[in-house]
Structure formats: C-alpha cells, structure tokens
Amino acid sequence: MRVSSRSGLPSLLLYLGIGIAIGQDGFGNVVFDNAELTQVIGYAALVVILAEGGLGTKWKEIKPALPAAALLSLLGVAVSVGITAAGAHYLVGLDWRQALIIGAVVSSTDAAAVFSVLRKVPLPSRITGVLEAESGFNDAPVVILVVAFSTTGPIDEWYLLVGKIALELAIGAAIGLAVGWLGSYGMRHVALPASGLYPIAVMAIAVSAYAAGALAHGSGFLAVYLAAVVLGNSKLPHWPATRGFADGVGWIAQIGMFVLLGLLVTPHKMLDDIVPAILIGLVLTLLARPVSVFLVLLPFRMPWPEKALMSWAGLRGAVPIILSTIPMVTGVQGSEKIFNMVFVLVVVYTLIQGPTLPWLAKALGVGRGEEAADLGVESAPLERLRGHLLSMTIPEKSKMHGVEVAELRLPAGAAVTLVVRDKQSFVPTPATVLRRGDELLVVTTDPVRDATERRLRAVGQGGKLAGWLGTGGPSS
C-alpha cells in the first residue's frame, strides 16, 4: 500500500498476482475457467466500484469538467476504438471483428484504476475532475459496443449503434439522477433506527439505480454512477461513516475481482500473445489515446501539457479484462486470444503508466503542491449526542413577544439555534427580539431538557421576569 501511494502504482495488481499464484499455473493448482461466472461477479463488482467512486466525486470539481468528460466518453472512445482496431488489424493480423472487440475493450479508462491512483497523485482538480468523470461515464458506451461487436450475427450499422448508445445513455442518466435525488431526499427526511444503517442504505440506493436502469433497457452503469454522485453531494447524515463504509466495500469488490481474474487466466497460454498485446498497447497509448484527447479537447483551449498528461493518465484496470469475457461467453472465434492479449496489455501498461504519472506531471509542470486535508464534518441525529431538538411557535397572546433571546435565561446546555420568521430562517444573536408567530428551534442536552421546556413555558406566561415574579410553567 505504501509503495502504491508513493508511486501511483495500483496495489490491486498484487491481488491479481495472488490470483495467478493460486491458479492452475501457480502453487495452488486451482482450476477455474468459468468466464460466465467471472463476468457476472465482475459486473457486480464494477457496480460497487462506480457507486464508491461517485460517492467520493465532488460536484464542484467535475461540474466544469462535464462537457469535456462527456465528449471524451463518447467521441473520444469512438476515435480510440477506430485507431486501436486498425492497429490490431494491420499490425497484428486480427480480423475486423476481433480487432473492433479488442479496440472497444481497451478504449475506456478504468474507474477502479483512476479512483485508486489519481486521488493519491497530486494533480490539479481540473484534470482529475475530467479523468474521474470520464472513467465514470465511458464504461456505459463501451459495454454497448463490446456486446454489439460480440454478437454472433452481423454487426449493426454505425448509425444504429450510435442511436442505441444515445438512447441507453439517456435512459440511464435520467434514472440515475431521479434515484439519486429521491434517495437523498428520503435520507435527509427519514430517521433510521440506528446510525449504522445509513451507510448501508446509501449504498443500497446507489446499487438500486443500476437495477432500475437495466430493467428500463438503459445504461445501468451510468445510472449507478450518477445516482452516487447526487447522493455524495447531498450532505447526508453520518457522511464520514458512509464514505468509510463505501470505501471498504469498494476495496472488497476490487480485491475479489482481481483475484478472480487472476484465477481465470492461464499464463502458459499467453506466451504467443505477449508481443501482439504490447504492439496493440503501443498503438493505444502513443497514438489512439493522445489523438482522441487532443482532438476532442480542441474546443476547450486547454494547455498542451495538460492534454499530454491526460493522454498518459488514461489508465486501464480490471474492467477491460472483464469486458473481454463477453466474447468468450458469446463464443466469438479467437475470444481466448483476445482475453490473453487484453490481460497482458493491462498489466504491462499499468505497471508503466501508474508509476511514471507523478514524474510526468512534474516534468510537464502541471502538478500541485500538498493541500490541506478536508475536514470530515458529520451531521448526526441528536439521539447520538444525547440531545433533543425542541420546536415551538410563539402564539398571538404569548408574553414571549418582545423578549430578547438572552432574556430567556435558558439553562446551561440549551440554546436557541434557529428562528423562522415570515418564512425566512436565521441564526439569532443574544439581542434578537422574539415576535409573535416566530418558530424557534432549541437544542438542549438530555439532562436539562425538562428544565428548558419548563423555562420556555414560564416565559410564555410571565414574560422576561418569569420566575422572579413567582410565575412558573405548569408543573408537568
């Protein structure tokens, strides 16, 4: 972990190595070749990873990056698929179907790799915003492309593919935003019986967006990411605990996914695919990715060093390997060769790109210094603090009218925290004069809760001199 934090190398590759070590070519001799099960588990893990990434995405950072990220996820992916497929066809000799599949599989940046590496590498927020949003968005169109290229029949015309991608993305985006908004509204207005249920509920809401999007024939991956982004920026209760829980679940999903992929691979069958994989990786890394980034970002007038860094930061991870199981499940000819090449490409170029990213950022002059860590401020229901929130409205004939807040003389441990007047809320000062119709929110600790209520009732009946004139509230 410490090495990965300093170098930018995803430590998840260690778990990939563990999977290989206990596999049939390793020490454990565990035979596992179920590509369909790997795909199902991989999809489930990707949903959790996207949910965790969305919850940790700051809206203020990705908001200015949305147009660039959206174009990179659509037009950029298309350009990258075309160039990479051409290289796989002419340099390696794959037929066009196989070349298009491998081009689509490796053309999306991996959410797990980006989230785990970029948050540890000191890059400007405008760059990390684009890269994180792009990695959250581009899984959806790539999955559609890989499924379309892996069908046993003829591939659809390009305009049909574009229309299908646009429709599924639109449905997924609408459902994701709706689920995120409804979920955040419910979490802010419903008090759960235990604080530990809040993190589980938030993750459940985000994951349900994937199910809703898939059932509606939309992009479930885009739905879960957008729902998580909305939830993550809604100031929900127990937020630090929720982030910690989501981070832990995300790590479990990533570790399980990498170990499973390590089990599925058979290293001794990859020897013939190493050189082709490296050639395709060179085309992708040095040509396809830079061309797509520089071409798509032309309207945004970004400095060329930032574009160069974004080209190199197009990290790949487990997602391309999972996507390469799709042609294996559908029975595409040469699918095992595709899987082997994708596996080698991902491992080799992750080992190259991850550790060199901080150095390149420094060389290009686009890094940033260390920033102060953000505070984890938690909004907690009052029962956790052994406190109470009292709400009251000053009636027309109450003698509390004209009394200053300081003149309430509430017990130590109680305070008027908010006044709502004429549909406007404000935090009162000790000199604030209360009026008829004001609604008061009073926070009090458990030991003085009854005394505070008695004092408020006394002032309401006897005014500011209540107690001194023998006026008290009801004994109850």
ZIURPE-V282483 format. One record per backbone hydrogen bond with DSSP energy under -1.0 kcal/mol. CO is the residue of the C=O (numbers start at 1). NH is the residue of the N-H. E is the energy in kcal/mol with one decimal. If there is no record, write none. Layout:
BEGIN
CO,NH,E / CO,NH,E
END
This chain:
BEGIN
1,5,-2.2 / 2,6,-1.7 / 3,7,-2.3 / 4,8,-2.0 / 10,13,-1.8 / 11,14,-1.7 / 12,16,-1.5 / 13,17,-2.0 / 14,18,-1.7 / 15,19,-2.2 / 16,20,-2.0 / 17,21,-2.5 / 18,22,-2.0 / 21,27,-2.2 / 21,28,-1.5 / 22,30,-1.8 / 23,26,-1.5 / 23,29,-1.5 / 33,35,-1.3 / 34,38,-1.9 / 35,39,-2.2 / 36,40,-2.1 / 37,41,-2.7 / 38,42,-2.5 / 39,43,-2.5 / 40,44,-2.1 / 41,45,-2.6 / 42,46,-2.5 / 43,47,-2.1 / 44,48,-1.8 / 45,49,-2.6 / 46,50,-2.7 / 47,51,-2.2 / 48,52,-2.7 / 49,53,-2.6 / 50,54,-2.6 / 51,55,-2.3 / 52,56,-1.4 / 54,57,-1.1 / 58,61,-1.1 / 58,62,-1.8 / 59,63,-2.4 / 63,66,-1.0 / 65,69,-2.9 / 66,70,-2.9 / 67,71,-2.1 / 68,72,-2.4 / 69,73,-2.0 / 70,74,-1.1 / 71,76,-2.5 / 74,78,-2.1 / 75,79,-2.4 / 76,80,-2.4 / 77,81,-2.8 / 78,82,-2.2 / 79,83,-2.3 / 80,84,-2.6 / 81,85,-2.6 / 82,86,-2.1 / 83,87,-2.2 / 84,88,-2.4 / 85,89,-2.1 / 86,90,-2.7 / 87,91,-2.3 / 88,94,-1.9 / 95,99,-2.8 / 96,100,-2.8 / 97,101,-2.2 / 98,102,-2.5 / 99,103,-2.2 / 100,104,-2.4 / 101,105,-2.7 / 102,106,-1.8 / 110,114,-2.6 / 111,115,-3.0 / 112,116,-2.1 / 113,117,-1.8 / 114,118,-2.2 / 117,120,-1.9 / 121,123,-1.6 / 122,368,-1.3 / 124,127,-1.0 / 124,128,-2.2 / 125,129,-2.5 / 126,130,-1.1 / 127,131,-2.5 / 128,132,-2.8 / 129,133,-2.2 / 130,134,-2.6 / 131,135,-2.3 / 132,136,-1.7 / 133,137,-1.9 / 134,138,-3.0 / 137,140,-1.0 / 138,142,-1.5 / 139,143,-2.4 / 140,144,-1.7 / 141,145,-2.2 / 142,146,-2.8 / 143,147,-2.4 / 144,148,-2.2 / 145,149,-2.8 / 146,150,-1.4 / 157,161,-2.0 / 158,162,-2.5 / 159,163,-2.1 / 160,164,-2.5 / 161,165,-2.7 / 162,166,-2.6 / 163,167,-2.4 / 164,168,-2.5 / 165,169,-2.5 / 166,170,-2.2 / 167,171,-2.5 / 168,172,-2.5 / 168,219,-2.3 / 169,173,-2.7 / 170,174,-2.3 / 171,175,-2.4 / 172,176,-2.6 / 173,177,-2.4 / 174,178,-2.1 / 175,179,-2.9 / 176,180,-2.4 / 177,181,-2.4 / 178,182,-2.7 / 179,183,-2.7 / 180,184,-2.4 / 181,185,-2.3 / 182,186,-2.4 / 183,187,-2.5 / 184,188,-1.6 / 185,189,-1.1 / 186,190,-1.5 / 194,197,-1.6 / 195,198,-1.2 / 197,201,-2.7 / 198,202,-2.4 / 199,203,-2.1 / 200,204,-2.4 / 201,205,-2.4 / 202,206,-2.2 / 203,207,-2.6 / 204,208,-2.2 / 205,209,-1.1 / 207,211,-1.4 / 208,212,-2.6 / 209,213,-2.5 / 210,214,-2.6 / 211,215,-2.5 / 212,216,-1.6 / 213,218,-3.1 / 214,217,-1.6 / 219,223,-1.9 / 220,224,-2.5 / 221,225,-1.7 / 222,226,-2.5 / 223,227,-2.5 / 224,228,-2.0 / 225,229,-2.1 / 226,230,-2.3 / 227,231,-2.4 / 228,232,-2.7 / 231,234,-1.4 / 238,242,-2.0 / 239,243,-2.8 / 240,244,-2.3 / 241,245,-2.3 / 242,246,-2.8 / 243,247,-2.5 / 244,248,-2.1 / 245,249,-2.7 / 246,250,-2.6 / 247,251,-2.1 / 248,252,-2.2 / 249,253,-2.5 / 250,254,-2.5 / 251,255,-2.9 / 252,256,-2.6 / 253,257,-2.2 / 254,258,-2.5 / 255,259,-2.5 / 256,260,-2.2 / 257,261,-2.2 / 258,262,-2.2 / 259,263,-1.9 / 260,264,-2.0 / 261,265,-1.5 / 266,269,-1.8 / 267,270,-2.0 / 270,273,-1.6 / 273,277,-2.0 / 274,278,-2.3 / 275,279,-2.3 / 276,280,-2.5 / 277,281,-2.4 / 278,282,-2.1 / 279,283,-2.1 / 280,284,-2.5 / 281,285,-3.1 / 282,286,-2.6 / 283,287,-1.3 / 283,288,-3.1 / 284,289,-2.9 / 287,291,-2.5 / 288,292,-2.3 / 289,293,-2.4 / 290,294,-2.9 / 291,295,-2.5 / 292,296,-2.3 / 293,297,-2.2 / 295,298,-1.0 / 297,300,-1.2 / 298,301,-1.1 / 303,307,-1.7 / 304,308,-2.7 / 305,309,-2.2 / 306,310,-2.4 / 307,311,-2.0 / 308,312,-1.8 / 309,313,-1.8 / 313,315,-2.3 / 315,110,-2.8 / 318,322,-2.5 / 319,323,-2.9 / 320,324,-1.6 / 322,325,-1.8 / 323,326,-1.5 / 325,329,-2.2 / 326,330,-2.2 / 327,332,-2.6 / 332,335,-1.7 / 334,338,-1.8 / 335,339,-2.4 / 336,340,-2.3 / 337,341,-2.4 / 338,342,-2.5 / 339,343,-2.4 / 340,344,-2.4 / 341,345,-2.7 / 342,346,-2.7 / 343,347,-2.2 / 344,348,-2.7 / 345,349,-2.4 / 346,350,-1.8 / 347,351,-2.0 / 348,352,-1.1 / 349,353,-3.0 / 350,354,-1.9 / 352,356,-1.1 / 353,357,-1.1 / 356,360,-2.7 / 357,361,-2.4 / 358,362,-2.0 / 359,363,-2.6 / 360,364,-2.5 / 361,366,-2.3 / 375,377,-1.2 / 379,238,-2.5 / 381,384,-1.4 / 382,387,-2.3 / 383,386,-1.1 / 386,446,-2.3 / 388,444,-2.3 / 390,442,-3.1 / 392,440,-3.2 / 394,437,-3.0 / 395,398,-1.2 / 398,401,-1.1 / 400,403,-2.0 / 403,434,-2.7 / 405,408,-1.5 / 406,409,-1.1 / 411,414,-1.6 / 413,445,-1.6 / 415,443,-2.2 / 418,441,-2.4 / 419,426,-2.2 / 420,439,-2.2 / 421,424,-1.8 / 424,421,-3.4 / 426,419,-2.6 / 429,432,-1.8 / 430,406,-2.4 / 432,405,-1.8 / 434,402,-3.0 / 435,438,-1.8 / 438,394,-2.7 / 439,420,-2.7 / 440,392,-1.9 / 441,417,-2.4 / 441,418,-1.3 / 442,390,-3.6 / 443,415,-2.0 / 444,388,-2.6 / 446,449,-1.1 / 448,452,-2.3 / 449,453,-1.9 / 450,454,-2.4 / 451,455,-2.2 / 452,456,-2.3 / 453,457,-2.2 / 454,458,-2.1 / 455,459,-2.4 / 456,460,-2.0 / 457,461,-1.3 / 458,462,-3.1 / 459,463,-2.4 / 460,399,-2.6 / 463,466,-1.9 / 465,468,-1.0 / 465,469,-1.6
END
